Amino acid sequence: MAFSNYKSISTVIKNFQIKYVQSNFILEVSFPVEQSFKDELDLLFTDGVIDNSEDAICENLIYPVLKLFAAVNYIFQQCELKRQKQ
């Protein structure tokens, strides 16, 4: 049966006889955000092409986050390599 055939969560619950529990499963964690990251986002919103399409908006929001996590991951890997050599 196609997803579009289900009009509500209750219909899915009845058809598949499942238990539905709604809960906040993502815990909020505060962490410092560097000013350079904030500046990059500001630059993307002022000079970037965010009004053209939903894809452009998503790309402009996701790219700086992925770039930050890639840098953190690289640093972590380098530290792990150094630790393994010791």
Backbone as XML, in Angstrom:
<?xml version="1.0"?>
<chain id="A" units="angstrom">
  <residue number="1" name="MET">
    <atom name="N" x="0.846" y="-1.183" z="0.000"/>
    <atom name="CA" x="0.000" y="0.000" z="0.000"/>
    <atom name="C" x="0.891" y="1.245" z="0.000"/>
  </residue>
  <residue number="2" name="ALA">
    <atom name="N" x="0.567" y="2.198" z="-0.796"/>
    <atom name="CA" x="1.373" y="3.413" z="-0.920"/>
    <atom name="C" x="1.240" y="4.284" z="0.325"/>
  </residue>
  <residue number="3" name="PHE">
    <atom name="N" x="2.292" y="5.048" z="0.606"/>
    <atom name="CA" x="2.259" y="5.948" z="1.757"/>
    <atom name="C" x="1.112" y="6.953" z="1.648"/>
  </residue>
  <residue number="4" name="SER">
    <atom name="N" x="0.809" y="7.370" z="0.444"/>
    <atom name="CA" x="-0.229" y="8.380" z="0.258"/>
    <atom name="C" x="-1.623" y="7.859" z="0.598"/>
  </residue>
  <residue number="5" name="ASN">
    <atom name="N" x="-1.790" y="6.552" z="0.738"/>
    <atom name="CA" x="-3.092" y="5.989" z="1.096"/>
    <atom name="C" x="-3.432" y="6.201" z="2.565"/>
  </residue>
  <residue number="6" name="TYR">
    <atom name="N" x="-2.422" y="6.505" z="3.366"/>
    <atom name="CA" x="-2.645" y="6.745" z="4.793"/>
    <atom name="C" x="-2.810" y="8.234" z="5.021"/>
  </residue>
  <residue number="7" name="LYS">
    <atom name="N" x="-3.941" y="8.600" z="5.551"/>
    <atom name="CA" x="-4.254" y="10.020" z="5.737"/>
    <atom name="C" x="-3.903" y="10.536" z="7.127"/>
  </residue>
  <residue number="8" name="SER">
    <atom name="N" x="-3.657" y="9.628" z="8.059"/>
    <atom name="CA" x="-3.320" y="10.044" z="9.419"/>
    <atom name="C" x="-2.496" y="8.968" z="10.106"/>
  </residue>
  <residue number="9" name="ILE">
    <atom name="N" x="-1.869" y="9.347" z="11.196"/>
    <atom name="CA" x="-1.086" y="8.391" z="11.974"/>
    <atom name="C" x="-1.993" y="7.322" z="12.566"/>
  </residue>
  <residue number="10" name="SER">
    <atom name="N" x="-3.182" y="7.709" z="12.967"/>
    <atom name="CA" x="-4.096" y="6.733" z="13.576"/>
    <atom name="C" x="-4.471" y="5.613" z="12.602"/>
  </residue>
  <residue number="11" name="THR">
    <atom name="N" x="-4.579" y="5.922" z="11.318"/>
    <atom name="CA" x="-4.875" y="4.901" z="10.317"/>
    <atom name="C" x="-3.724" y="3.894" z="10.221"/>
  </residue>
  <residue number="12" name="VAL">
    <atom name="N" x="-2.517" y="4.388" z="10.235"/>
    <atom name="CA" x="-1.341" y="3.506" z="10.183"/>
    <atom name="C" x="-1.292" y="2.630" z="11.427"/>
  </residue>
  <residue number="13" name="ILE">
    <atom name="N" x="-1.545" y="3.226" z="12.593"/>
    <atom name="CA" x="-1.523" y="2.482" z="13.853"/>
    <atom name="C" x="-2.546" y="1.353" z="13.839"/>
  </residue>
  <residue number="14" name="LYS">
    <atom name="N" x="-3.726" y="1.636" z="13.364"/>
    <atom name="CA" x="-4.774" y="0.612" z="13.306"/>
    <atom name="C" x="-4.427" y="-0.483" z="12.304"/>
  </residue>
  <residue number="15" name="ASN">
    <atom name="N" x="-3.968" y="-0.115" z="11.127"/>
    <atom name="CA" x="-3.677" y="-1.121" z="10.097"/>
    <atom name="C" x="-2.508" y="-2.034" z="10.465"/>
  </residue>
  <residue number="16" name="PHE">
    <atom name="N" x="-1.494" y="-1.484" z="11.111"/>
    <atom name="CA" x="-0.306" y="-2.272" z="11.430"/>
    <atom name="C" x="-0.257" y="-2.736" z="12.881"/>
  </residue>
  <residue number="17" name="GLN">
    <atom name="N" x="-1.280" y="-2.376" z="13.660"/>
    <atom name="CA" x="-1.389" y="-2.774" z="15.065"/>
    <atom name="C" x="-0.086" y="-2.488" z="15.821"/>
  </residue>
  <residue number="18" name="ILE">
    <atom name="N" x="0.307" y="-1.232" z="15.783"/>
    <atom name="CA" x="1.522" y="-0.815" z="16.462"/>
    <atom name="C" x="1.191" y="0.163" z="17.575"/>
  </residue>
  <residue number="19" name="LYS">
    <atom name="N" x="2.147" y="0.366" z="18.453"/>
    <atom name="CA" x="1.992" y="1.310" z="19.550"/>
    <atom name="C" x="2.723" y="2.591" z="19.176"/>
  </residue>
  <residue number="20" name="TYR">
    <atom name="N" x="2.070" y="3.700" z="19.291"/>
    <atom name="CA" x="2.643" y="5.006" z="18.948"/>
    <atom name="C" x="2.914" y="5.767" z="20.229"/>
  </residue>
  <residue number="21" name="VAL">
    <atom name="N" x="4.166" y="6.200" z="20.400"/>
    <atom name="CA" x="4.550" y="6.981" z="21.564"/>
    <atom name="C" x="5.225" y="8.248" z="21.072"/>
  </residue>
  <residue number="22" name="GLN">
    <atom name="N" x="4.728" y="9.371" z="21.510"/>
    <atom name="CA" x="5.318" y="10.645" z="21.138"/>
    <atom name="C" x="6.162" y="11.132" z="22.311"/>
  </residue>
  <residue number="23" name="SER">
    <atom name="N" x="7.411" y="11.475" z="22.020"/>
    <atom name="CA" x="8.318" y="11.875" z="23.079"/>
    <atom name="C" x="9.412" y="12.764" z="22.516"/>
  </residue>
  <residue number="24" name="ASN">
    <atom name="N" x="9.998" y="13.549" z="23.376"/>
    <atom name="CA" x="11.172" y="14.336" z="23.001"/>
    <atom name="C" x="12.393" y="13.443" z="23.196"/>
  </residue>
  <residue number="25" name="PHE">
    <atom name="N" x="12.927" y="12.911" z="22.104"/>
    <atom name="CA" x="14.051" y="11.986" z="22.207"/>
    <atom name="C" x="15.385" y="12.651" z="21.877"/>
  </residue>
  <residue number="26" name="ILE">
    <atom name="N" x="15.353" y="13.890" z="21.448"/>
    <atom name="CA" x="16.586" y="14.616" z="21.169"/>
    <atom name="C" x="16.844" y="15.562" z="22.336"/>
  </residue>
  <residue number="27" name="LEU">
    <atom name="N" x="17.975" y="15.362" z="22.981"/>
    <atom name="CA" x="18.317" y="16.197" z="24.118"/>
    <atom name="C" x="19.042" y="17.447" z="23.636"/>
  </residue>
  <residue number="28" name="GLU">
    <atom name="N" x="18.671" y="18.554" z="24.190"/>
    <atom name="CA" x="19.310" y="19.821" z="23.835"/>
    <atom name="C" x="20.646" y="19.929" z="24.544"/>
  </residue>
  <residue number="29" name="VAL">
    <atom name="N" x="21.661" y="20.210" z="23.774"/>
    <atom name="CA" x="23.008" y="20.348" z="24.321"/>
    <atom name="C" x="23.550" y="21.697" z="23.876"/>
  </residue>
  <residue number="30" name="SER">
    <atom name="N" x="24.024" y="22.457" z="24.813"/>
    <atom name="CA" x="24.595" y="23.746" z="24.441"/>
    <atom name="C" x="26.085" y="23.563" z="24.164"/>
  </residue>
  <residue number="31" name="PHE">
    <atom name="N" x="26.550" y="24.244" z="23.140"/>
    <atom name="CA" x="27.968" y="24.222" z="22.818"/>
    <atom name="C" x="28.321" y="25.550" z="22.172"/>
  </residue>
  <residue number="32" name="PRO">
    <atom name="N" x="29.566" y="25.968" z="22.357"/>
    <atom name="CA" x="29.965" y="27.270" z="21.806"/>
    <atom name="C" x="30.066" y="27.214" z="20.281"/>
  </residue>
  <residue number="33" name="VAL">
    <atom name="N" x="29.612" y="28.270" z="19.640"/>
    <atom name="CA" x="29.708" y="28.386" z="18.187"/>
    <atom name="C" x="30.692" y="29.513" z="17.890"/>
  </residue>
  <residue number="34" name="GLU">
    <atom name="N" x="31.710" y="29.181" z="17.116"/>
    <atom name="CA" x="32.742" y="30.172" z="16.826"/>
    <atom name="C" x="32.174" y="31.300" z="15.971"/>
  </residue>
  <residue number="35" name="GLN">
    <atom name="N" x="32.740" y="32.469" z="16.158"/>
    <atom name="CA" x="32.288" y="33.644" z="15.415"/>
    <atom name="C" x="32.509" y="33.469" z="13.922"/>
  </residue>
  <residue number="36" name="SER">
    <atom name="N" x="33.569" y="32.767" z="13.526"/>
    <atom name="CA" x="33.829" y="32.553" z="12.095"/>
    <atom name="C" x="32.701" y="31.763" z="11.437"/>
  </residue>
  <residue number="37" name="PHE">
    <atom name="N" x="32.118" y="30.806" z="12.170"/>
    <atom name="CA" x="30.986" y="30.038" z="11.651"/>
    <atom name="C" x="29.764" y="30.941" z="11.481"/>
  </residue>
  <residue number="38" name="LYS">
    <atom name="N" x="29.513" y="31.783" z="12.470"/>
    <atom name="CA" x="28.389" y="32.725" z="12.384"/>
    <atom name="C" x="28.586" y="33.704" z="11.232"/>
  </residue>
  <residue number="39" name="ASP">
    <atom name="N" x="29.832" y="34.156" z="11.060"/>
    <atom name="CA" x="30.134" y="35.082" z="9.959"/>
    <atom name="C" x="29.908" y="34.430" z="8.602"/>
  </residue>
  <residue number="40" name="GLU">
    <atom name="N" x="30.284" y="33.157" z="8.491"/>
    <atom name="CA" x="30.085" y="32.449" z="7.223"/>
    <atom name="C" x="28.597" y="32.301" z="6.896"/>
  </residue>
  <residue number="41" name="LEU">
    <atom name="N" x="27.796" y="31.996" z="7.906"/>
    <atom name="CA" x="26.348" y="31.913" z="7.689"/>
    <atom name="C" x="25.777" y="33.270" z="7.284"/>
  </residue>
  <residue number="42" name="ASP">
    <atom name="N" x="26.212" y="34.315" z="7.954"/>
    <atom name="CA" x="25.749" y="35.665" z="7.599"/>
    <atom name="C" x="26.102" y="36.009" z="6.163"/>
  </residue>
  <residue number="43" name="LEU">
    <atom name="N" x="27.322" y="35.665" z="5.762"/>
    <atom name="CA" x="27.761" y="35.930" z="4.392"/>
    <atom name="C" x="26.900" y="35.171" z="3.381"/>
  </residue>
  <residue number="44" name="LEU">
    <atom name="N" x="26.603" y="33.918" z="3.683"/>
    <atom name="CA" x="25.771" y="33.127" z="2.775"/>
    <atom name="C" x="24.367" y="33.710" z="2.645"/>
  </residue>
  <residue number="45" name="PHE">
    <atom name="N" x="23.839" y="34.236" z="3.759"/>
    <atom name="CA" x="22.489" y="34.801" z="3.699"/>
    <atom name="C" x="22.452" y="36.167" z="3.020"/>
  </residue>
  <residue number="46" name="THR">
    <atom name="N" x="23.548" y="36.900" z="3.086"/>
    <atom name="CA" x="23.544" y="38.212" z="2.444"/>
    <atom name="C" x="23.986" y="38.151" z="0.986"/>
  </residue>
  <residue number="47" name="ASP">
    <atom name="N" x="25.010" y="37.335" z="0.701"/>
    <atom name="CA" x="25.543" y="37.267" z="-0.660"/>
    <atom name="C" x="25.145" y="36.007" z="-1.413"/>
  </residue>
  <residue number="48" name="GLY">
    <atom name="N" x="24.658" y="35.019" z="-0.711"/>
    <atom name="CA" x="24.304" y="33.750" z="-1.348"/>
    <atom name="C" x="22.992" y="33.841" z="-2.093"/>
  </residue>
  <residue number="49" name="VAL">
    <atom name="N" x="22.744" y="32.844" z="-2.906"/>
    <atom name="CA" x="21.507" y="32.778" z="-3.688"/>
    <atom name="C" x="20.511" y="31.939" z="-2.899"/>
  </residue>
  <residue number="50" name="ILE">
    <atom name="N" x="19.828" y="32.566" z="-1.946"/>
    <atom name="CA" x="18.908" y="31.810" z="-1.105"/>
    <atom name="C" x="17.454" y="31.969" z="-1.521"/>
  </residue>
  <residue number="51" name="ASP">
    <atom name="N" x="17.178" y="32.913" z="-2.409"/>
    <atom name="CA" x="15.794" y="33.141" z="-2.803"/>
    <atom name="C" x="15.382" y="32.352" z="-4.039"/>
  </residue>
  <residue number="52" name="ASN">
    <atom name="N" x="16.327" y="31.655" z="-4.654"/>
    <atom name="CA" x="16.026" y="30.976" z="-5.906"/>
    <atom name="C" x="15.198" y="29.715" z="-5.731"/>
  </residue>
  <residue number="53" name="SER">
    <atom name="N" x="15.581" y="28.849" z="-4.821"/>
    <atom name="CA" x="14.876" y="27.578" z="-4.692"/>
    <atom name="C" x="15.071" y="27.005" z="-3.297"/>
  </residue>
  <residue number="54" name="GLU">
    <atom name="N" x="14.264" y="26.015" z="-2.998"/>
    <atom name="CA" x="14.397" y="25.322" z="-1.723"/>
    <atom name="C" x="15.750" y="24.612" z="-1.650"/>
  </residue>
  <residue number="55" name="ASP">
    <atom name="N" x="16.202" y="24.070" z="-2.776"/>
    <atom name="CA" x="17.498" y="23.390" z="-2.807"/>
    <atom name="C" x="18.627" y="24.352" z="-2.471"/>
  </residue>
  <residue number="56" name="ALA">
    <atom name="N" x="18.567" y="25.566" z="-3.001"/>
    <atom name="CA" x="19.608" y="26.557" z="-2.720"/>
    <atom name="C" x="19.620" y="26.923" z="-1.244"/>
  </residue>
  <residue number="57" name="ILE">
    <atom name="N" x="18.450" y="27.070" z="-0.654"/>
    <atom name="CA" x="18.357" y="27.392" z="0.770"/>
    <atom name="C" x="18.963" y="26.268" z="1.599"/>
  </residue>
  <residue number="58" name="CYS">
    <atom name="N" x="18.588" y="25.029" z="1.291"/>
    <atom name="CA" x="19.108" y="23.879" z="2.032"/>
    <atom name="C" x="20.618" y="23.776" z="1.893"/>
  </residue>
  <residue number="59" name="GLU">
    <atom name="N" x="21.096" y="23.952" z="0.669"/>
    <atom name="CA" x="22.532" y="23.861" z="0.433"/>
    <atom name="C" x="23.283" y="24.931" z="1.214"/>
  </residue>
  <residue number="60" name="ASN">
    <atom name="N" x="22.764" y="26.141" z="1.232"/>
    <atom name="CA" x="23.421" y="27.225" z="1.954"/>
    <atom name="C" x="23.406" y="27.008" z="3.463"/>
  </residue>
  <residue number="61" name="LEU">
    <atom name="N" x="22.414" y="26.323" z="3.974"/>
    <atom name="CA" x="22.366" y="26.040" z="5.404"/>
    <atom name="C" x="23.208" y="24.824" z="5.771"/>
  </residue>
  <residue number="62" name="ILE">
    <atom name="N" x="23.183" y="23.819" z="4.923"/>
    <atom name="CA" x="23.844" y="22.560" z="5.250"/>
    <atom name="C" x="25.350" y="22.633" z="5.038"/>
  </residue>
  <residue number="63" name="TYR">
    <atom name="N" x="25.799" y="23.326" z="3.997"/>
    <atom name="CA" x="27.224" y="23.342" z="3.678"/>
    <atom name="C" x="28.116" y="23.815" z="4.837"/>
  </residue>
  <residue number="64" name="PRO">
    <atom name="N" x="27.831" y="24.939" z="5.471"/>
    <atom name="CA" x="28.708" y="25.374" z="6.569"/>
    <atom name="C" x="28.724" y="24.378" z="7.737"/>
  </residue>
  <residue number="65" name="VAL">
    <atom name="N" x="27.592" y="23.747" z="7.998"/>
    <atom name="CA" x="27.529" y="22.771" z="9.091"/>
    <atom name="C" x="28.385" y="21.553" z="8.754"/>
  </residue>
  <residue number="66" name="LEU">
    <atom name="N" x="28.255" y="21.048" z="7.522"/>
    <atom name="CA" x="29.063" y="19.903" z="7.113"/>
    <atom name="C" x="30.547" y="20.242" z="7.105"/>
  </residue>
  <residue number="67" name="LYS">
    <atom name="N" x="30.864" y="21.438" z="6.693"/>
    <atom name="CA" x="32.261" y="21.885" z="6.663"/>
    <atom name="C" x="32.834" y="21.913" z="8.082"/>
  </residue>
  <residue number="68" name="LEU">
    <atom name="N" x="32.058" y="22.407" z="9.041"/>
    <atom name="CA" x="32.496" y="22.460" z="10.431"/>
    <atom name="C" x="32.706" y="21.050" z="10.979"/>
  </residue>
  <residue number="69" name="PHE">
    <atom name="N" x="31.737" y="20.159" z="10.735"/>
    <atom name="CA" x="31.864" y="18.793" z="11.237"/>
    <atom name="C" x="33.006" y="18.040" z="10.566"/>
  </residue>
  <residue number="70" name="ALA">
    <atom name="N" x="33.261" y="18.319" z="9.301"/>
    <atom name="CA" x="34.393" y="17.692" z="8.608"/>
    <atom name="C" x="35.700" y="18.124" z="9.259"/>
  </residue>
  <residue number="71" name="ALA">
    <atom name="N" x="35.817" y="19.390" z="9.614"/>
    <atom name="CA" x="37.029" y="19.887" z="10.263"/>
    <atom name="C" x="37.208" y="19.251" z="11.636"/>
  </residue>
  <residue number="72" name="VAL">
    <atom name="N" x="36.137" y="19.169" z="12.391"/>
    <atom name="CA" x="36.204" y="18.555" z="13.722"/>
    <atom name="C" x="36.571" y="17.083" z="13.595"/>
  </residue>
  <residue number="73" name="ASN">
    <atom name="N" x="35.972" y="16.390" z="12.627"/>
    <atom name="CA" x="36.263" y="14.976" z="12.411"/>
    <atom name="C" x="37.726" y="14.775" z="12.024"/>
  </residue>
  <residue number="74" name="TYR">
    <atom name="N" x="38.254" y="15.644" z="11.174"/>
    <atom name="CA" x="39.653" y="15.548" z="10.761"/>
    <atom name="C" x="40.576" y="15.710" z="11.966"/>
  </residue>
  <residue number="75" name="ILE">
    <atom name="N" x="40.294" y="16.688" z="12.802"/>
    <atom name="CA" x="41.110" y="16.919" z="13.992"/>
    <atom name="C" x="41.049" y="15.706" z="14.912"/>
  </residue>
  <residue number="76" name="PHE">
    <atom name="N" x="39.855" y="15.166" z="15.090"/>
    <atom name="CA" x="39.692" y="13.983" z="15.936"/>
    <atom name="C" x="40.501" y="12.814" z="15.390"/>
  </residue>
  <residue number="77" name="GLN">
    <atom name="N" x="40.444" y="12.597" z="14.078"/>
    <atom name="CA" x="41.187" y="11.491" z="13.471"/>
    <atom name="C" x="42.686" y="11.672" z="13.646"/>
  </residue>
  <residue number="78" name="GLN">
    <atom name="N" x="43.190" y="12.902" z="13.492"/>
    <atom name="CA" x="44.617" y="13.161" z="13.662"/>
    <atom name="C" x="45.047" y="12.890" z="15.103"/>
  </residue>
  <residue number="79" name="CYS">
    <atom name="N" x="44.237" y="13.289" z="16.054"/>
    <atom name="CA" x="44.540" y="13.027" z="17.464"/>
    <atom name="C" x="44.537" y="11.529" z="17.741"/>
  </residue>
  <residue number="80" name="GLU">
    <atom name="N" x="43.602" y="10.818" z="17.156"/>
    <atom name="CA" x="43.503" y="9.376" z="17.347"/>
    <atom name="C" x="44.718" y="8.677" z="16.736"/>
  </residue>
  <residue number="81" name="LEU">
    <atom name="N" x="45.172" y="9.116" z="15.563"/>
    <atom name="CA" x="46.358" y="8.533" z="14.934"/>
    <atom name="C" x="47.601" y="8.753" z="15.798"/>
  </residue>
  <residue number="82" name="LYS">
    <atom name="N" x="47.736" y="9.953" z="16.344"/>
    <atom name="CA" x="48.874" y="10.249" z="17.216"/>
    <atom name="C" x="48.830" y="9.384" z="18.476"/>
  </residue>
  <residue number="83" name="ARG">
    <atom name="N" x="47.637" y="9.201" z="19.013"/>
    <atom name="CA" x="47.491" y="8.378" z="20.221"/>
    <atom name="C" x="47.847" y="6.931" z="19.939"/>
  </residue>
  <residue number="84" name="GLN">
    <atom name="N" x="47.476" y="6.421" z="18.762"/>
    <atom name="CA" x="47.761" y="5.035" z="18.415"/>
    <atom name="C" x="49.250" y="4.798" z="18.190"/>
  </residue>
  <residue number="85" name="LYS">
    <atom name="N" x="49.970" y="5.826" z="17.734"/>
    <atom name="CA" x="51.408" y="5.698" z="17.483"/>
    <atom name="C" x="52.213" y="5.652" z="18.776"/>
  </residue>
  <residue number="86" name="GLN">
    <atom name="N" x="51.643" y="6.163" z="19.847"/>
    <atom name="CA" x="52.375" y="6.232" z="21.119"/>
    <atom name="C" x="52.435" y="4.923" z="21.814"/>
  </residue>
</chain>
